[in-house]
Amino acid sequence: ADCLDFVLQDQCDIIDKHTQSGLDLVEKYVKFVKERTEIEQNYAKQLRNLTKKYSPKRGSKEELECRFSNHQAFLDILNEMNDYAGQRELIAENMMINICIELTKYLQELKQERKTHLSEAKKAQQSLEGTYKQLDNSKKRFEREWREAEKAAQYAEKTDQDLNATKADVEKAKQQAHMRTHIAEECKNDYALQLQKYNKEQNQFYFTDMPLIFSRLQDMDERRIKKLAQGYILFADTERQVMPIIGKCLEGISRAGTNVNEKNLPSSSLSPFSTPPTPSPANGPPSPKFGRDPLSYCLKEINKTVKPRISSFRTLKRTSVDTEGFTHLPPEQRRKRLQQKIDDISKELQKEMDQSEALGKMKDVYEKNPQMGDPASLAPQITQTAQNMERLRGELNKYEVSFLNPVMPFEFCLHNQNFSYVLFSPGAISDDTDSSQAIYTEFDDDFEEEEVAAPIGQCTALYNFPGSSEGTISMQEGEVLSVVEEDKGDGWTRVRRNNGDEGYIPTSYATITLNK
């Protein structure tokens, strides 16, 4: 028994230390994952602060005027980093829920289970110790009673041999010895019973109860090791699950860098080389599209700014004539056609002048910022524009001097916002003639309204647009307008109201439906 107690005690100490060490390892791993979670959360927080710090505010000058391709790429990078921060937060959240919380809960269960098993072992040991105490008490009582019985037997025998002792004394001594012997026999039987009970309980304790408790502790430790191993794997899986999305974020950053074009300019509403209408809604909808070749962009903007606007005045009907000078027409018709030709040449000349000015500005920008382009590349366009201007000036002078002067007996003026002709010949009105007697004759048949283009669709305004710039038209959110000219790629669409007013609006400010 002493040998078994020694072995059992030694084994109990080993198991207790081993299970406690395992629980400490789980607790240490939980603390490690918690600290890693805090690192991920702080990292994600710092990333979000960075993206918020460097992102332009809605409606700011940086957002509205600096939309070069490299600026847009930087904004794309900030958006990708914001998504990247979200994935780091997801890692921290999954680690906290799937590892920290789960393992902490499981650790409490293991501690309670270990406590239960050790309590059962302690109860079994206490029960064995109680039985042993009973056995020891029974043994001591048997020994005491046996000694008393021996003394009583010796006293009876001595009294029986004593000649002076009476018969009554002898009988009394024998009865006392017999009673002590009987008590000693009862103690002996009780001792034997307690010994059998202790041996049985000891056998149960050493070969059944404790091995079962040790087996349960071993099973608990195996489950603990398996759960901890799963936690190790889950630690890696948590990272691995977000790797594809993180990879897409990094691909987006690379794509943003690839999309940078050093020759691209911002959209028409933000270009430093032209001044088309600039939308400025209060709620900040998206800006028109941007990113086109600088030269073609400027030329296109110039063409757009000189588009004829429909006026409320009645204008001459434009008819293309191939015959130079229109000598085949009557004088009045010839004068009108010549005047129309002069107006067309003047518009073309103005267009070339605007183009020359834009090219000059572009050349200045290239000279100040060589990375945006080579100033020498604009020389052919500048030369061509100058030649076109000289040609148009010559044609304009030819039509004004050579063709229009011979038919100037007819002069015209604007009267009450309608074109009317004042008929007179040179010298027909003297100084004494009252100017109020001049005869005004309406030529309604010769003045027809400009042909209005048929709508090609409809649009519904998504935002308020003031239309305060030249060539634009105002609109209110929810207003329905007719589409006259669709977006040509510059981010602007020409629309018309029911009352006939026309102008340009940002394409991104409306939902457009074109007719089939």
Backbone torsions as a table, in degrees:
resi	resn	phi	psi	omega
1	ALA	NA	-42.9	179.1
2	ASP	-63.0	-39.1	177.8
3	CYS	-64.8	-43.1	178.6
4	LEU	-65.1	-39.6	177.8
5	ASP	-61.7	-40.6	179.4
6	PHE	-64.0	-47.5	179.5
7	VAL	-63.2	-43.3	-178.8
8	LEU	-64.4	-43.3	179.9
9	GLN	-63.7	-41.5	178.9
10	ASP	-64.6	-42.1	179.4
11	GLN	-67.0	-39.1	178.0
12	CYS	-62.1	-41.8	178.8
13	ASP	-62.9	-41.8	180.0
14	ILE	-64.3	-46.7	-178.8
15	ILE	-64.2	-41.7	-179.5
16	ASP	-62.1	-44.7	178.9
17	LYS	-65.8	-39.2	-178.1
18	HIS	-66.8	-48.0	-179.7
19	THR	-64.6	-39.2	178.5
20	GLN	-66.1	-38.8	177.1
21	SER	-63.6	-39.3	177.8
22	GLY	-64.1	-43.0	178.0
23	LEU	-64.9	-38.3	177.0
24	ASP	-63.5	-36.0	178.5
25	LEU	-65.8	-42.4	177.7
26	VAL	-61.2	-44.9	179.8
27	GLU	-63.5	-38.1	178.5
28	LYS	-65.9	-40.3	179.2
29	TYR	-65.8	-39.0	177.6
30	VAL	-61.7	-43.3	178.5
31	LYS	-63.8	-38.4	178.0
32	PHE	-61.8	-46.2	-179.3
33	VAL	-66.0	-37.2	178.0
34	LYS	-61.8	-44.1	178.5
35	GLU	-64.9	-39.0	176.9
36	ARG	-64.0	-38.8	177.3
37	THR	-62.2	-41.6	177.9
38	GLU	-63.8	-37.9	177.8
39	ILE	-63.1	-44.7	179.4
40	GLU	-62.7	-43.0	-179.7
41	GLN	-64.3	-43.1	178.1
42	ASN	-65.5	-38.5	178.4
43	TYR	-63.3	-46.1	178.5
44	ALA	-63.0	-39.7	179.3
45	LYS	-63.7	-42.4	178.7
46	GLN	-64.5	-39.8	178.1
47	LEU	-63.0	-43.9	179.6
48	ARG	-64.7	-38.8	177.3
49	ASN	-63.5	-38.9	178.1
50	LEU	-64.1	-47.6	180.0
51	THR	-62.9	-38.3	178.5
52	LYS	-68.3	-36.7	-178.1
53	LYS	-67.4	-41.4	-174.0
54	TYR	-98.2	-2.4	176.3
55	SER	-79.3	134.9	179.0
56	PRO	-69.7	145.8	178.2
57	LYS	-73.6	150.1	-178.8
58	ARG	-62.6	128.1	178.6
59	GLY	81.9	2.8	-179.1
60	SER	-75.6	165.7	-179.9
61	LYS	-64.0	-35.5	179.7
62	GLU	-63.0	-38.3	-179.1
63	GLU	-76.0	-35.8	-172.6
64	LEU	-87.4	-25.3	-172.3
65	GLU	-117.0	-7.7	-175.0
66	CYS	-119.1	37.5	-177.9
67	ARG	-88.1	52.0	168.2
68	PHE	-71.9	165.7	-177.2
69	SER	-62.1	-34.0	179.0
70	ASN	-73.0	-31.0	174.2
71	HIS	-67.1	-44.0	178.9
72	GLN	-63.3	-37.4	177.7
73	ALA	-63.3	-38.9	177.9
74	PHE	-64.5	-39.4	176.3
75	LEU	-64.4	-38.8	176.5
76	ASP	-62.5	-39.7	178.2
77	ILE	-63.6	-41.7	178.5
78	LEU	-62.3	-40.7	178.1
79	ASN	-64.2	-42.2	179.0
80	GLU	-64.8	-39.4	178.7
81	MET	-67.2	-31.4	175.4
82	ASN	-65.2	-43.1	175.3
83	ASP	-64.9	-38.3	177.7
84	TYR	-61.0	-41.7	177.1
85	ALA	-62.1	-37.3	176.8
86	GLY	-62.0	-36.1	178.1
87	GLN	-69.9	-36.3	175.7
88	ARG	-65.6	-37.0	175.6
89	GLU	-65.1	-37.5	177.6
90	LEU	-64.0	-39.0	176.2
91	ILE	-60.6	-47.1	-179.9
92	ALA	-61.9	-41.3	-179.0
93	GLU	-66.0	-45.2	-179.9
94	ASN	-65.1	-39.2	178.0
95	MET	-64.6	-40.5	-179.3
96	MET	-65.8	-43.2	-176.0
97	ILE	-77.6	-50.2	-171.4
98	ASN	-81.6	-23.2	-177.3
99	ILE	-112.1	-60.5	-173.8
100	CYS	-63.7	-54.3	-176.4
101	ILE	-66.0	-44.4	-178.5
102	GLU	-64.4	-46.9	-179.0
103	LEU	-68.8	-34.5	176.7
104	THR	-63.7	-43.6	177.1
105	LYS	-63.7	-43.8	179.6
106	TYR	-66.0	-34.3	178.3
107	LEU	-64.5	-40.3	177.2
108	GLN	-64.3	-38.4	177.5
109	GLU	-65.2	-41.6	178.8
110	LEU	-63.9	-42.6	178.8
111	LYS	-61.4	-41.5	179.0
112	GLN	-67.0	-40.5	178.8
113	GLU	-65.3	-43.4	178.2
114	ARG	-62.1	-41.2	178.4
115	LYS	-62.3	-38.8	178.8
116	THR	-64.7	-46.3	-179.4
117	HIS	-64.0	-43.2	178.4
118	LEU	-66.2	-33.4	176.6
119	SER	-66.3	-41.0	177.5
120	GLU	-63.3	-41.3	178.3
121	ALA	-64.2	-38.8	179.2
122	LYS	-67.0	-39.7	178.0
123	LYS	-63.9	-43.3	178.8
124	ALA	-62.5	-40.8	179.2
125	GLN	-67.4	-40.5	177.6
126	GLN	-64.2	-38.7	178.5
127	SER	-64.6	-41.5	178.1
128	LEU	-64.8	-40.8	178.3
129	GLU	-65.9	-35.9	176.8
130	GLY	-65.1	-41.9	177.9
131	THR	-64.5	-38.6	179.0
132	TYR	-65.9	-38.8	177.1
133	LYS	-62.8	-42.3	176.5
134	GLN	-61.7	-42.3	177.9
135	LEU	-62.1	-42.6	-178.5
136	ASP	-67.1	-40.3	177.5
137	ASN	-63.9	-41.3	179.0
138	SER	-63.6	-39.1	179.6
139	LYS	-65.2	-46.0	-179.5
140	LYS	-63.3	-40.3	178.5
141	ARG	-63.9	-41.7	178.8
142	PHE	-62.6	-42.5	179.3
143	GLU	-64.0	-42.5	-179.2
144	ARG	-64.9	-47.1	180.0
145	GLU	-65.9	-35.0	178.5
146	TRP	-66.4	-39.1	176.6
147	ARG	-65.7	-40.0	178.4
148	GLU	-64.7	-38.2	178.6
149	ALA	-65.8	-40.5	177.6
150	GLU	-63.1	-43.5	178.1
151	LYS	-62.0	-42.2	-179.9
152	ALA	-65.3	-39.1	179.0
153	ALA	-66.0	-42.1	178.3
154	GLN	-64.7	-39.4	179.1
155	TYR	-65.8	-38.6	179.2
156	ALA	-66.4	-42.3	179.4
157	GLU	-65.5	-40.6	178.9
158	LYS	-66.7	-38.1	179.3
159	THR	-67.9	-37.8	179.8
160	ASP	-65.4	-31.0	-178.9
161	GLN	-86.3	-13.7	179.8
162	ASP	-77.1	124.0	-177.4
163	LEU	-74.5	-24.1	-178.8
164	ASN	-81.6	-16.7	-179.0
165	ALA	-72.6	139.5	177.7
166	THR	-79.7	167.7	179.8
167	LYS	-66.2	-34.2	179.6
168	ALA	-65.4	-40.1	178.7
169	ASP	-64.8	-37.0	179.5
170	VAL	-65.9	-43.6	-179.5
171	GLU	-64.2	-42.2	179.7
172	LYS	-62.5	-41.8	179.0
173	ALA	-65.2	-38.3	178.8
174	LYS	-67.0	-42.3	179.1
175	GLN	-62.6	-41.2	178.4
176	GLN	-62.4	-41.9	179.0
177	ALA	-66.5	-40.3	179.3
178	HIS	-64.0	-42.3	-179.5
179	MET	-64.4	-43.0	179.1
180	ARG	-64.5	-38.2	178.0
181	THR	-64.6	-41.1	178.4
182	HIS	-63.0	-43.0	178.8
183	ILE	-64.5	-38.8	178.9
184	ALA	-64.7	-37.1	177.8
185	GLU	-65.8	-40.7	178.2
186	GLU	-62.9	-42.8	177.7
187	CYS	-64.2	-34.4	178.7
188	LYS	-65.5	-45.9	179.1
189	ASN	-62.9	-41.1	178.6
190	ASP	-64.1	-40.3	178.0
191	TYR	-62.5	-41.4	179.3
192	ALA	-64.7	-40.1	178.3
193	LEU	-64.5	-45.1	179.3
194	GLN	-65.2	-34.2	178.4
195	LEU	-65.9	-42.9	177.6
196	GLN	-63.5	-42.4	179.8
197	LYS	-63.2	-43.3	-179.8
198	TYR	-64.8	-42.9	179.2
199	ASN	-61.6	-40.6	179.5
200	LYS	-66.0	-45.7	-179.5
201	GLU	-68.5	-35.9	177.4
202	GLN	-64.2	-41.7	177.0
203	ASN	-62.6	-42.1	177.5
204	GLN	-63.3	-40.2	-177.1
205	PHE	-68.4	-47.7	-174.1
206	TYR	-79.2	-31.3	-171.2
207	PHE	-111.8	-7.4	-179.7
208	THR	-127.8	-59.4	-173.2
209	ASP	-66.2	-54.5	-177.5
210	MET	-65.8	-42.4	174.7
211	PRO	-59.0	-36.7	178.0
212	LEU	-66.0	-42.0	178.3
213	ILE	-65.1	-42.3	177.5
214	PHE	-62.3	-37.3	178.8
215	SER	-65.5	-40.8	178.6
216	ARG	-66.5	-39.3	177.0
217	LEU	-65.4	-37.5	177.6
218	GLN	-66.2	-43.0	177.9
219	ASP	-62.2	-41.5	177.5
220	MET	-60.7	-43.1	-178.9
221	ASP	-68.2	-36.0	177.0
222	GLU	-64.8	-43.5	177.2
223	ARG	-64.1	-36.8	177.1
224	ARG	-62.9	-43.8	179.2
225	ILE	-64.9	-40.7	179.6
226	LYS	-65.0	-43.4	179.1
227	LYS	-64.5	-39.5	178.7
228	LEU	-65.8	-38.8	177.2
229	ALA	-63.8	-40.3	176.2
230	GLN	-62.3	-36.4	175.9
231	GLY	-63.7	-38.0	176.2
232	TYR	-61.7	-45.9	-179.5
233	ILE	-65.2	-41.4	-179.6
234	LEU	-63.2	-31.6	177.5
235	PHE	-60.0	-44.1	178.9
236	ALA	-73.2	-40.3	-179.3
237	ASP	-62.6	-35.3	179.6
238	THR	-61.1	-40.7	175.8
239	GLU	-69.6	-42.3	-174.8
240	ARG	-66.3	-31.5	-177.3
241	GLN	-64.7	-34.1	-177.8
242	VAL	-94.3	-3.5	-179.1
243	MET	-59.1	-41.7	178.2
244	PRO	-59.9	-41.1	-179.1
245	ILE	-70.6	-40.2	176.2
246	ILE	-62.5	-38.5	176.4
247	GLY	-61.3	-39.2	177.5
248	LYS	-65.7	-38.0	176.8
249	CYS	-61.4	-43.7	179.5
250	LEU	-67.6	-36.1	175.7
251	GLU	-64.2	-38.4	177.0
252	GLY	-62.7	-38.0	177.4
253	ILE	-65.3	-43.2	177.4
254	SER	-63.6	-40.2	179.9
255	ARG	-64.5	-37.0	178.1
256	ALA	-62.7	-40.6	177.6
257	GLY	-67.3	-36.0	179.4
258	THR	-68.3	-33.4	-176.7
259	ASN	-76.9	-7.2	179.6
260	VAL	-68.6	126.6	177.8
261	ASN	-122.6	115.7	-174.9
262	GLU	-68.2	-13.3	-179.3
263	LYS	-99.1	-2.2	-178.8
264	ASN	-80.8	143.8	175.5
265	LEU	-109.2	163.4	177.1
266	PRO	-71.4	-178.9	-175.2
267	SER	-68.9	169.9	-176.0
268	SER	-61.5	-31.9	-178.8
269	SER	-74.9	-7.9	-176.5
270	LEU	-126.1	3.4	-173.8
271	SER	-71.1	138.6	175.3
272	PRO	-80.0	-2.9	-174.5
273	PHE	-104.0	-1.9	177.9
274	SER	-153.4	164.7	-177.3
275	THR	-127.9	64.5	174.5
276	PRO	-75.7	176.8	179.5
277	PRO	-57.6	138.4	-179.3
278	THR	-112.7	109.0	178.5
279	PRO	-69.0	140.3	177.8
280	SER	-144.4	63.4	178.7
281	PRO	-69.4	154.8	-176.9
282	ALA	-69.5	-35.1	-175.1
283	ASN	-92.5	7.2	169.0
284	GLY	63.1	61.3	174.1
285	PRO	-73.2	175.3	-177.2
286	PRO	-65.7	149.5	178.6
287	SER	-74.9	158.7	175.7
288	PRO	-60.8	164.8	-177.6
289	LYS	-65.9	153.0	-176.6
290	PHE	-141.4	174.3	175.7
291	GLY	95.5	81.1	177.8
292	ARG	-144.0	172.4	179.6
293	ASP	-63.1	133.7	-174.5
294	PRO	-58.4	-45.9	-175.1
295	LEU	-67.5	-51.6	-179.6
296	SER	-61.9	-32.6	179.2
297	TYR	-63.8	-49.6	-178.3
298	CYS	-62.7	-44.5	179.3
299	LEU	-61.5	-40.0	-179.6
300	LYS	-66.2	-40.2	179.1
301	GLU	-65.2	-37.8	178.3
302	ILE	-64.3	-44.2	178.1
303	ASN	-59.3	-37.7	-177.4
304	LYS	-71.0	-39.7	-175.5
305	THR	-69.3	-22.9	-179.2
306	VAL	-100.5	13.0	175.7
307	LYS	-61.9	135.7	-179.7
308	PRO	-66.7	134.1	177.3
309	ARG	-95.1	143.6	177.5
310	ILE	-71.6	126.0	-177.2
311	SER	-107.1	161.2	176.5
312	SER	-79.1	-13.4	176.8
313	PHE	-74.0	153.0	175.2
314	ARG	-82.7	130.0	-176.5
315	THR	-118.9	168.0	179.2
316	LEU	-71.7	141.3	174.7
317	LYS	-73.2	128.1	-174.2
318	ARG	-91.0	123.8	178.7
319	THR	-128.4	123.1	-178.6
320	SER	-69.4	131.3	-179.7
321	VAL	-123.8	131.7	-178.7
322	ASP	-88.7	-24.9	-176.2
323	THR	-76.0	122.0	-178.3
324	GLU	-72.2	127.6	-179.8
325	GLY	91.4	-18.9	177.1
326	PHE	53.8	42.7	-177.8
327	THR	-72.2	-13.3	-179.2
328	HIS	-82.7	-4.9	-177.9
329	LEU	-99.5	160.2	173.8
330	PRO	-61.9	161.0	-175.3
331	PRO	-55.0	-47.1	-177.1
332	GLU	-66.0	-44.0	177.9
333	GLN	-64.6	-38.2	178.8
334	ARG	-63.5	-41.2	-179.5
335	ARG	-62.8	-42.9	179.6
336	LYS	-63.8	-43.2	-179.6
337	ARG	-66.0	-38.5	177.3
338	LEU	-64.8	-42.1	178.4
339	GLN	-62.4	-40.0	177.7
340	GLN	-63.8	-39.2	178.8
341	LYS	-65.2	-40.0	178.4
342	ILE	-63.3	-42.3	178.9
343	ASP	-61.8	-41.9	179.6
344	ASP	-64.0	-42.5	179.3
345	ILE	-65.4	-38.4	179.0
346	SER	-62.4	-41.1	178.2
347	LYS	-64.5	-42.5	178.1
348	GLU	-64.3	-39.2	178.5
349	LEU	-63.6	-41.2	178.4
350	GLN	-63.4	-38.1	178.1
351	LYS	-62.9	-44.3	179.3
352	GLU	-65.8	-35.4	178.5
353	MET	-66.7	-42.5	177.0
354	ASP	-62.7	-39.4	179.0
355	GLN	-65.3	-39.8	178.4
356	SER	-64.1	-40.3	178.8
357	GLU	-64.8	-42.2	179.4
358	ALA	-63.6	-41.4	178.8
359	LEU	-65.3	-36.1	176.6
360	GLY	-63.3	-42.1	177.2
361	LYS	-64.1	-40.9	179.8
362	MET	-64.1	-38.4	178.9
363	LYS	-64.5	-41.0	178.0
364	ASP	-61.9	-42.2	179.6
365	VAL	-64.3	-42.2	178.8
366	TYR	-63.5	-36.6	-179.9
367	GLU	-69.4	-35.9	178.6
368	LYS	-77.9	-32.0	-178.9
369	ASN	-127.1	83.5	-176.9
370	PRO	-59.1	-25.0	-178.6
371	GLN	-67.5	-18.1	-179.5
372	MET	-82.7	-21.6	179.2
373	GLY	166.6	170.2	-179.3
374	ASP	-94.9	119.7	179.4
375	PRO	-59.4	-31.7	-178.7
376	ALA	-64.9	-25.0	-179.5
377	SER	-68.0	-16.8	-179.2
378	LEU	-89.9	-8.8	-176.3
379	ALA	-58.1	-45.6	179.5
380	PRO	-60.6	-40.6	-179.9
381	GLN	-67.5	-40.1	179.1
382	ILE	-63.8	-42.8	178.8
383	THR	-63.3	-44.7	-179.5
384	GLN	-63.1	-41.0	179.3
385	THR	-64.3	-41.8	178.1
386	ALA	-61.7	-42.0	177.5
387	GLN	-63.1	-42.2	178.6
388	ASN	-62.7	-40.0	179.1
389	MET	-63.1	-43.3	178.9
390	GLU	-63.4	-40.4	180.0
391	ARG	-64.6	-44.0	-179.1
392	LEU	-68.1	-36.4	176.5
393	ARG	-63.0	-39.6	177.2
394	GLY	-64.2	-43.7	178.7
395	GLU	-64.1	-41.1	179.9
396	LEU	-62.7	-42.9	178.5
397	ASN	-64.6	-37.5	-179.7
398	LYS	-65.2	-44.0	-178.2
399	TYR	-71.5	-34.9	-178.7
400	GLU	-74.5	-40.1	-174.4
401	VAL	-89.8	-48.4	-170.9
402	SER	-83.6	-37.1	-172.4
403	PHE	-102.9	-41.6	-172.1
404	LEU	-80.7	-32.4	-177.1
405	ASN	-61.6	-41.2	179.4
406	PRO	-62.8	-19.2	-177.6
407	VAL	-111.3	25.5	-177.3
408	MET	-85.0	4.7	174.3
409	PRO	-57.3	-23.2	178.8
410	PHE	-99.0	123.4	175.4
411	GLU	-117.7	152.8	-178.1
412	PHE	-134.3	159.5	178.8
413	CYS	-148.8	167.7	175.2
414	LEU	-88.3	130.4	-179.5
415	HIS	-134.8	116.9	179.9
416	ASN	56.3	39.8	176.3
417	GLN	63.0	20.1	172.7
418	ASN	-129.5	144.3	178.9
419	PHE	-72.1	125.8	176.1
420	SER	-134.0	153.0	178.8
421	TYR	-105.4	134.6	172.0
422	VAL	-101.3	112.0	-174.5
423	LEU	-88.9	120.7	172.3
424	PHE	-161.4	158.4	177.6
425	SER	-112.0	163.8	-178.9
426	PRO	-58.5	124.7	179.5
427	GLY	83.8	-1.0	-177.8
428	ALA	-70.4	-28.0	-179.8
429	ILE	-112.8	115.6	-179.2
430	SER	-88.7	-178.5	179.3
431	ASP	-68.7	-25.8	-179.1
432	ASP	-83.4	-9.5	-176.3
433	THR	-77.4	133.7	179.0
434	ASP	-74.7	125.1	-178.1
435	SER	-65.3	-21.6	180.0
436	SER	-71.8	-14.7	179.8
437	GLN	-86.8	2.5	179.1
438	ALA	-61.7	142.2	-175.9
439	ILE	-92.6	118.5	176.9
440	TYR	-100.7	125.3	-178.6
441	THR	-120.7	126.0	178.3
442	GLU	-80.4	135.1	176.1
443	PHE	-114.3	67.2	-177.4
444	ASP	-65.1	-31.3	-177.2
445	ASP	-70.1	-28.5	-178.0
446	ASP	-87.1	-14.2	-178.9
447	PHE	-112.3	109.1	179.1
448	GLU	-114.0	148.7	178.1
449	GLU	-66.3	146.9	179.0
450	GLU	-62.7	138.3	-179.9
451	GLU	-61.4	123.6	-179.1
452	VAL	-88.7	126.8	-179.1
453	ALA	-66.3	140.4	179.0
454	ALA	-71.8	141.6	178.8
455	PRO	-61.0	143.9	178.1
456	ILE	-106.2	4.7	179.3
457	GLY	167.6	-169.9	178.9
458	GLN	-132.8	160.5	176.7
459	CYS	-144.0	151.9	178.0
460	THR	-119.4	127.0	-177.2
461	ALA	-68.1	130.5	176.2
462	LEU	-92.7	-25.3	-178.0
463	TYR	-138.9	163.4	172.8
464	ASN	-74.9	138.4	178.9
465	PHE	-135.1	120.0	-173.9
466	PRO	-70.2	-31.4	-179.4
467	GLY	62.6	41.4	-175.2
468	SER	-86.0	-10.3	-176.6
469	SER	-93.7	164.9	-179.5
470	GLU	-62.3	129.8	175.7
471	GLY	89.1	-1.8	-179.0
472	THR	-103.5	171.0	177.8
473	ILE	-135.6	139.2	-179.0
474	SER	-78.1	156.7	176.4
475	MET	-154.2	155.9	178.4
476	GLN	-109.4	152.5	179.5
477	GLU	-58.4	128.9	-179.9
478	GLY	91.9	-8.2	-179.2
479	GLU	-71.9	140.7	-179.4
480	VAL	-103.1	125.4	-179.3
481	LEU	-125.8	159.5	176.9
482	SER	-92.0	138.2	178.8
483	VAL	-89.3	121.6	-179.6
484	VAL	-98.7	-39.2	-178.1
485	GLU	-141.3	124.2	-176.5
486	GLU	-77.5	167.3	-178.8
487	ASP	-62.6	127.1	179.8
488	LYS	-93.8	13.2	-179.7
489	GLY	104.6	-1.3	-179.4
490	ASP	-99.8	1.7	177.0
491	GLY	89.2	12.3	-178.2
492	TRP	-130.1	143.5	-179.9
493	THR	-128.3	136.1	179.3
494	ARG	-90.4	129.7	-176.8
495	VAL	-130.1	169.4	-178.6
496	ARG	-140.7	138.9	173.6
497	ARG	-85.7	171.4	178.4
498	ASN	-66.1	-27.5	-179.7
499	ASN	-82.1	1.6	176.8
500	GLY	99.7	-10.1	178.9
501	ASP	-67.4	135.4	-179.5
502	GLU	-126.8	155.9	176.3
503	GLY	175.9	-179.5	-177.3
504	TYR	-100.1	145.4	173.9
505	ILE	-132.1	154.2	175.4
506	PRO	-64.4	133.3	-178.6
507	THR	-61.3	-35.2	-177.0
508	SER	-75.5	-4.8	-179.4
509	TYR	-92.9	2.8	-174.4
510	ALA	-146.6	156.2	171.8
511	THR	-95.6	117.2	-171.5
512	ILE	-107.5	132.7	175.8
513	THR	-125.1	113.3	-179.5
514	LEU	-89.8	147.4	176.9
515	ASN	-69.6	147.1	177.6
516	LYS	-72.7	NA	NA
